[in-house]
Amino acid sequence: MKKIVTVTEVEGEELESLLGEKVILFCMNYFYFGKLTGVNATCCLLEEGGIVYETGAFTDKAWKDAQPVGGPLYVVLDKIEAFTRGK
């Protein structure tokens, strides 16, 4: 069944609202994690960031295989499919 839904955009409720927090970015090929320290029109910056190669159960306290990149990690915004607060 189709439903008519009204979507209201709320200022400050996008990725920028998580600045300074640990985040998980679900992207086209990988998941990325780190502390979100910057967002501009094309990319975001994760400090202490890394790539998740294998998650394991989402209820686990740690990823099954996550590798830090050893420096700042820039992620292109148009590759992000979803995001949330991190572990």
C-alpha positions in Angstrom: 0.0 0.0 0.0 1.3 3.5 -0.9 1.1 6.2 1.8 1.5 9.9 1.5 4.2 11.1 3.8 5.3 14.6 4.5 9.0 15.0 5.1 10.2 18.1 7.0 13.9 19.0 6.9 15.2 20.0 10.3 18.1 22.3 10.5 21.2 20.8 12.2 19.9 17.2 12.0 22.3 15.9 9.3 25.8 14.6 9.5 27.0 18.0 11.0 24.9 17.2 14.1 27.4 14.5 15.0 30.5 16.7 14.9 32.9 15.8 17.7 31.4 12.3 18.1 32.4 8.8 17.1 30.5 7.8 14.0 30.1 4.9 11.6 29.7 5.7 7.9 28.0 3.0 5.8 29.4 3.5 2.3 29.2 1.9 -1.1 32.0 -0.6 -0.5 33.1 -0.4 3.1 32.1 0.9 6.5 34.3 3.7 8.0 34.6 4.7 11.6 36.2 7.5 13.6 35.7 10.8 15.3 33.9 13.2 13.0 35.9 16.4 13.1 34.9 18.1 9.8 32.2 18.3 7.2 32.1 20.4 4.0 30.2 20.3 0.7 32.1 17.3 -0.7 33.7 15.3 2.1 33.9 14.7 5.8 37.0 14.2 8.0 37.4 11.3 10.5 40.2 11.5 13.0 41.5 8.2 14.4 39.6 6.7 11.6 39.6 3.3 10.0 38.0 0.8 7.7 35.8 -2.1 8.7 36.5 -5.2 6.6 34.3 -7.6 8.5 31.7 -6.5 11.1 30.7 -9.7 12.9 27.5 -9.3 14.9 26.4 -5.7 15.4 25.7 -6.5 19.0 29.4 -7.3 19.6 31.4 -4.6 21.4 34.1 -4.6 18.7 34.3 -5.2 14.9 35.5 -8.6 13.8 38.1 -7.0 11.4 38.6 -3.2 11.6 41.9 -1.6 10.6 43.0 1.9 11.6 44.4 4.0 8.7 47.0 5.7 10.9 46.0 9.3 10.3 43.1 11.4 9.2 40.6 9.8 6.9 38.5 11.7 4.4 35.2 10.2 3.1 33.4 11.6 0.1 29.8 12.5 1.1 28.1 11.2 -2.0 29.4 7.7 -1.2 27.8 7.6 2.2 24.6 5.6 2.2 23.8 5.9 5.9 25.5 7.0 9.2 25.1 6.7 12.9 26.9 7.2 16.2 29.8 4.9 16.6 30.8 2.2 19.1 
